[in-house]
Amino acid sequence: MKVSRVAMIFLLGALLLVACEYKTTGPSPQIGTADVQILTEELNCEPSWWGEDYTCYITGIVENTGDGDASGVSLEAEFFDRYGIRLDTGFAYIGDLRPGQSAYYEVYYSGERPSTYEIWVDWWE
């Protein structure tokens, strides 16, 4: 049985194409992955009525910008004095966020007026 050159080239090309598809070494795309972002944040502090301490709130909005569900979304903040010493931590629980869904948060702190803070968000997929 004779095989024409065109048919042979087509067959070899198809085999090479199939072989190349299975030899990729990069990561596979993550479909259905949540990505929760802190969109806004603002620190407000007011003197407490009972003395030198302050009552502070970090408020803002978080959004799930990914295409998967985010479960147990929570925010945590650390408050620092002017020397960089950690004064305390604060915590806010959001709950579950579906893709494109956003939520308001408020992290509370009471004590010495902080000079700086750090805030981050955690979740499960």
Secondary structure by P-SEA (a helix, b strand, c coil): ccccaaaaaaaaaaaaaaaaaaaccccccccbbbbbbbcbbbbbbbbbccccbbbbbbcccccccccbbbcbbbbbbbbbcccccccbbbbbbbccccccccbbbbbbbbccccccccccccccc
